[in-house]
């Protein structure tokens, strides 16, 4: 099968609220998800349903728009993402890491 990627970085996904709605069931095939630079306050708990996810990018923002930095302070439990190899959380407000799939994770 082909690799499924979704790049939503710097898309300004949200206007007034910095909360994403739950991920659609169809997102379960995604292997790479880039949500960096969207001024997000949180990630939906059902991110655990994205069981094919290999890379999740939450950190980073355009240098000319620091207000787009994700302000995530906590993440849901990610231990069911058994294929997750790369988790980017730099430049967020994250202070505690959730439970992670330690066997697959290579880059944090």
Beta strands, then each sheet from edge to edge (+ up, - down):
strand 1: 5-7
strand 2: 32-34
strand 3: 55-57
strand 4: 86-88
sheet 1: 1+ 2+ 3+ 4+
end
